Amino acid sequence: MRSSKERKRFLKQELKEYEKRMPMTQDERRELREWINAGYSVHENTCCAVDDGNKPIDFLDIYREEEALRKATAGMESEEARKYVLDYYGWTEETAEKEEYTVEILKDRVRELERKLFYLEEFIGQKGFWKESQKYIEEYRGEPIPFEIK
């Protein structure tokens, strides 16, 4: 992810403040710093996970959960580990198998995203940031977004 000097400065300051208030191990600190150096915020995570309020879950919280799962499944065969993780998240085999995407489901998802985009653009325009947002989009148009599926 390409980061502007301004964004890098912001991320470093955010990290500094986060490290002051969040206790962490040396391994966690190293992983978090690598994440920040890659151009991401402490409040972003590797899997786009969000809380009940649709706010991104901090990187460190996801990292800790993933580490706990890695330790819990160490030594398990892959099928046993898969079942463990499904159970951990409260998913069933049926739920995992029902995740087929039909054309209609995908069309509904596209419509939902189009509605969100419409209202975000309306909000940005009403707040007076339309020109700035278009300039920003143009500047980063060719850059991949975090977690972009290629």
N, C-alpha and C positions, 0 to 999 in steps of 0.2 A: 504494500500500500504506500503510495507516494504521500509524503506529508510536507506541507509548507513549513517554513521556519517558524512562522507564528504558531501553527498547530503543534509543532515539536516543543516549542517553549511552553505552550499551554499544558501539554501532556506531562512534561517534566515537573511543572509546578503542581499539577494535580497529583502526581505520584508522590511528591515530597509531602504534601498535606495528608495524603492517604496513609503513607508510611508512619507519620507521627501519631495517628489515631488508631491504626489497625495493627494489633499484634500479629506477628507472623514469624515463621521459621526462616532460616537462611535459604533453604531450598525454595520456599514460597516466594521470598524476596527476589531471588535470582530469576525464577520463572516470570514473576510479575514484571520485572525490569526488562526481560526479553520481549514480553508482550508490548510494553510501552515503546521500546526501541523499534518494534515493527510498525509503529504508527497507530496503535489502538489505545483507547481510554481504559482506565481502571474499571470503569463502569460498563465496558463491553465484555463479551465473552465469546468463547470459541464455537458455541452452538446456537447463538442467537436466542438463548433462553431468556424469558421474561417472567416477572412475578405476576401476582393476581391483578395488579394495577397496570399491566402491560409495560412495566418499566424494566429495562435490561437488568439482569442479575450481574453483580460484580464478577469480574474475572476470577478473583481469589476464591469466592464462594463456589464457583463451578469447578475450579481447579481442585479444591479440597474434596468436593464430592467425587470427582473423577478419580482422585488418588485413593479415596476410601474404597471405591468400587474395584479399582485395580488390585488393592491389597486383599479385599474380600474374595476376589475371583482368582487370585494367584494360585497356580497349581491345578485349577479346574480344567477339564476338557472344554472345548469351545461351546458345545451344546449345553453343557451344565452351566457355564458362565452366562450364556445367552438367557437361559431360563431364570437364573439368579437375578439378572438385571431387569428382566421383564417383571418379575415379582417385586423387586425393589421399587420400581416406579408404579406398581399397581396395574400393570397391563396384563392382559390374558393372551393366550395363544390366539383366541378368536379375534381379539382386537388387532393383534399384529397382522393377522391374515386378511382382515376386512379392509385394510388400507389400500384398496385398489382405487385408482383414479379413473373414473369414467369421463367421457367427454363432457357430460352434463356437470359433474362435480368440478371439473377444471374451468368450465365456462362460468359457473357460479363464483369460483374463486377469483377469476379475472374481473368479473363485475364488482365484487367486493373491493378489490384493490383499486379499480377505477374510481369507485365512490370515495375511497379514502384519499386518493390522489386529488380528486376534484376538491374535496373539502380542505385538504392541506393547502392547495393552491389558493383557494378563496381566503383562507386564514392569513397566508403570507401576504397576499395582496392587500387585505384590510389593515394589516400591521405596517404597511408601507415598505416592505422588503422585496417586492416583486423583481425590480431591476437587479438588485444584489443577488437574489437567488438565481436568476437566469445567467448572470455573469459567472457565478460559482459553478453552476451546472456545465456551462460551456468550457470552463477551465479544466474541469475534471471529467469531462465526457468520456474520454478514452480509458480512464483508469478503472480497474476492477473494484467492485465494492467489497467490503468485508464479507466473507463467507459466500462469495458468488459461486454458483454452480456453473462449471464450464462444460 
